[in-house]
Amino acid sequence: MKKSIISLAIAAGLIASMSAQAASDVKVKWFGFAQLTAEAGDGADLSAKRVDGSGNPDGGLVFGADRVRFGFKIKDGNVFGKLQADLNRKHENSAKTGTLPEIIKDIEAGYKFSNAASLKVGQFKTPLGMDFNTSGKKLDITKRGMEKGLVLERTAGIMLSGRKIANGFGYDLFFGNVSGRGAASATKNGALSGKDNTTVARVMYDMGKMMHVELGYGIEDNSSTAANADDYTVMDLGLRVKMAAMTIKAEYIDGQSVAGVKNQDETAWYGHFGYNLDKTTELLVRHYQADADAPGGGSTSLTNTYLGANFFLGSNRTNGRVQLNYVIAGGDTFTTTGTNYAGQAAKGYTDDTFLAQYQISF
């Protein structure tokens, strides 16, 4: 019954959008994409197992879908909005603290006053994390990386932004609810308190398409929602350079009091190099390292090195894209009794893994 209601709502929305475009200057752009995946381990019975418990613990071949998304963007002069649904989630999935039910990824409405000031409200990604703020359909590799667990994820709130200021500068100022969807948050299952909030500031500079650099800082004040928890603070620095056929990226994220636990601190960084052999083929290597400090002392680490190839078979780089990755795991990984790596948020593969993905989009 609920699936039928959702289908009817989508059909009604399509009819309404076509009618609106015919009658006014309202511009509606529908979009969607699906990522079909295969994952296999490398021989050992713990192959392809991730620290977070997902993946393929028996080393066999598993098929699935990472993302199945559908939505629209709307623009009417300076007014804009967006809705993105996650069709991999059920309508019945309960909402995490501070956020809407998980089937809703983004829902926003805003007004652009000028390049220097654009205001929007709703639920969307907080402006911290260069790779995290890249659309899932434009990722260089098949998975989100280790640093994703340290960002403040999506939550509901308000954001003031500016772009192309003085030919290159930009900023974001976000204030909203605590981010229960974030792996580093202490608030996943708490009762939302109006006294608690998330604050994020980000500044950036773009030199055309050749270079992008950004610096972000965020605080999740969660002491009321999660009793006796420390505030979670996180800093992010990202750099992207494109020169002819080459792409170079690097990002570093430092999270303090992960999950609200004092002295439970984690960092994650990656270095990335990609090279386009031609318009249809890209080769790349990306190396991640995560380090976790335990509250009682001691530090552990985990590394994932992605060796990859992207094949662009459609009319653009996101449609008909095939991604192949081989992940080499290192650092403090599995022993005969479990894993030594103690990270609570910055997670990754603990054994070598092969990943394949086919993406279609419109």
N, C-alpha and C positions, 0 to 999 in steps of 0.2 A: 504493500500500500504506500509506504513512504517513498519507495523508489519511483512509483507512478506519479506521486505528487511532485518529486524533484524533476522528473521528465517533463511534466506539464508546465512547471515553472520555467524551465529552459526554453521550451517551445513558445510560451507566452512572451518571454523576454525577446526572442528573436523576432517575433511578429511586431512587438511594440517598437523595437529598435528600427526596423525597416519603415514603419509608419512615421516615427519621429524624424528620421532622416528625410523622408519625402516631404514632410510638412515644415521643416525648419532648417536652421544651420547647424543643428546638433550632429556631431560626428561620432559614430559608434564603431569601434573596431573590436571584432571578436577574435579570440585567440585560443589556442590549445596546443598541448604537446604530450606525447607519451614516450617513455623510455623503457624499452624492453631489454631485460638483462639476463646474463648467464654468469655463474660464479662457480669456480672449482678450486679445490685445494691442491697442494703439491706433495701428496703422498702420505704424510703423517696423519694419524687419526684426529689430530687437533687442527689440521690445516683449515685455512680460511676462517678460523674462529676469531671474532673480534672481542676486545676486552669488555665491550658492553653486552656480550652474550648473544649478539645476533650473528648472522652469517651461516656457515655450513660446517658444523663441527665434525662430520664424519668423512670429509675429504672428497665427497662425490660431486656430481654436477647438479646445480640447482638453477631453475629458471624463475623469473619473476618480473616485476616492474618497479623501478625506483620511483618514478613520478608519473601520475596521470592527472593533468591539470586542464581546466577549462574556465574561461572567463571573458570579460570585456573591459575595454577602456572607453570612456566617454569624454567628449570635449565640446563645450559650448562657449565660444569666446574665451574669456579668462577662467571660466568655471571648468573643473575637471573632476573625474572620479574613476574608480576601478573596483572590480570584483573579480577575485580569483578563487575558484573552488578546488579542493583536493579530492579527486574522485577515488583515491586510494583509501580514504577514510570513510567510515560509516557516519550517518547522521546521528546515530545514538552515542558516538564517542563523546565522553564528557569533556568539558572545557578544562584546560589547565588554569591555575590561578591567574587572574588578571586578563585572560584572553577569552575569545569566543569559541564555540564548539570547533573541534579540529578539522571538520570538513571545510571551514572557512580559512583560507590562507591570508588573503588581503581583502579589505573592504575600506575604501577611503573616499573622501570628498574634499575638494580644496578650491582655492582661488589664487591665481597668479597676479600679484600687483605689479611686478616688474621682475627683471632678471635677479635683482638683489633681494626680493622678498616674495616667497610663495608659501602659503599657509595651508596645511591639510590636517584633517582629523580622521580618526578611524583606527583600524588595526593594520599594521604593516611592519616591515623590518625596522628595527632600530638602526640608526646610522653608524654602526660600529662593525668593522670587518670589511676589508676590501673584497676578498673572495666571497664572503658571505653575502654581500650586497650585489654580487653578480647573479643574474638569473640562472636558475637551475638548467635551463636549456642551452646556456652558453658556456658551461663549465669545460675546462680543458681536459679533465679526467672524469672517470665514470662516477666518482663518489665525492661528497664533501670531505674536506680534509680534517686533520686533527684539530686545527684551530677553531673549527665551527662550534665545538662544545664550550668554548670560553666566551663566545659573544653573548649578547643579551637577547638574541632571537627576536621574534615578533611579540608585540603586545599592543594594547589599545592606548591611544594617547593623542597628542597634538605635536606637530612639528613645523618649525619655520626654517625655510631653506633659501639659499641663494646660489646662483651659478653664473659663470661667464662674467664675473665682476672684474673690472680692470683687465679684461681679455684673458682671464685664466683662473682667478680665485673663486672658491666656493665654500659654503659652510652649511651645516645642519645643526639645529638645536631642538632636541626632543625632550618632552616631559610626558610621563604616562604611568600606567599601572606597573606593578612588578611583573616580571616576565617568567611566568611559570613554565613556559615551553623550553626555556634555556636549561641546558645540562648543568650549568654552574650555579643555577638559582637554588635558593633554600626554600622556595615557595610552591613547589609543584602541586602539593595536595592541601595547601592551607586555605583558610577562609579569607577572602580578600578584605584588606583593611584600607580605608581611605587615608590612613596616616602613612602608608607605605607607598613608594613610587620608584620609578626608574628615570634617571636623568642622563642624557648623552649629549656630548658636543663633538663635532667633527669639523676640521678645516682641511682644505685640499687645494692643490694647484695643478692645472693642466696646461701643458705646452702643446696645444693642438692634439693630434692623435699620437704624437711621438712619446710623450712622457706624462705620467700621472703619479702624484705623491699625495698621501693623506695621513692625518694623525687624528686619532679619536680617543676619547676618555669617557667612561661611563661608571655610574654608581647605582646599585640597587639597594635602596633603603628598605630593609625587609624585617626589621625587629618586631613589628606588631603582627605581621602575617605569619612569620616563623619565629615562635617564642625563643628568646635567648640567642638568636642568631646574630652573627656579625654582619655588617654591611659588606656586600660583594663589590669590589672595585676592579676595573679592567682597563688596560691601555692597549692601543693598537697602532702600529706603524706599517704602512704598505707602500710599495713602489712598483710601478709597471712602466716598462720601456719597450717601444716597438721601433725597429729599424729594418726597413726593407722586409726581408723574409724572416727575420728573427724577432722573437718575443722573450723578454726577460722580466721575471717577476720575483718579488721577495716580500714576505710579510712576517711580522713578529707580534705576538699577543701575550700579555702578561696579566694573569688573573690572581687576585689576592683574596683570601678567605672564601675559597670555593665552597659552594653549598652552605655558606654562612658559618663555616668552621674556622676559627682563628688559627693562623699559621698553616692552614692547608692551602698552599700556593702552587700554581701550575703555570707553565709557559709552553708555548708552541710556536715554531717558526718553520718556514719552508723557503726553498730557493727553486726557481723554475726556469727552464730554458726550452723554447720551442722553435722549430725551424720548418718553414713551408717549402717542401720540395717543388711543389707547383700549386695550382689552384685547388687541387682535389686531395692532396696528401700533406699531412703535417706529422713530424716526428717530435717527441718531447721526452724530457726527463724532469721529474719533480721529487725533491727530497724533503721529507718532514722529520722534525724531531720534537718530541714532547718530553718535558721534565716535570716531575711531581715531587714536591716537598711534603712530607708527612707532618702532622701536628706534633708528634712526639720526637721528631728528628729523623734524619735519613732522607735520601733522594734516590729516585729511580727514573729510568728513561726508556723511551720506546721510539724507534725510527721506522719509517715506511718510505721506500724509494719506488716511485712509479716510473716504469719504462713504458712509453705509450706511443700509439699511432692513431691519428684521426683521419678518417676518409670521408670526404664531403661529396655525396653522390647525388644530391638534389640541386635545386636552383639557387640555394644559398647555404651558408655554413651550419645552419641549424636543422634543415630538413633533409631527411635521408642520410643522416650522419651515422657512421659506424665508428665506435671507439673500442680499442683493444688496449688493455693494461696488464702488465705483470708487476705485482707488488712484492718487493723484497723487504722482509721484516727483520729488525735487529734491535739492539739495546737489551733491556731487562725484559725478556719475554717468558714463554712457558718453561717450567721445569716439570719434573715428574709429578709434583704435587700441586701445581697451579701456576699462577703468574706472579712474578716479582714486581711487575709494573703496577704502581699504586695510584695512577691517575683516576680521578673521579669524573672529570669532564673532558679533558683532552685525550681522546681515545683513537685507536686505529687497529690494524691487523697485527696479530701476534705470530703469524706464520705466513710463509710465501703463498700468494694467491693469484689466480688468473681471473680477470674480469673482462666481459664483453658486453657491449650495449649497442642497440640500434634505436635511433630516435627519429620520430616523425613529428612535424609541427606545422602549424598554419598561423 
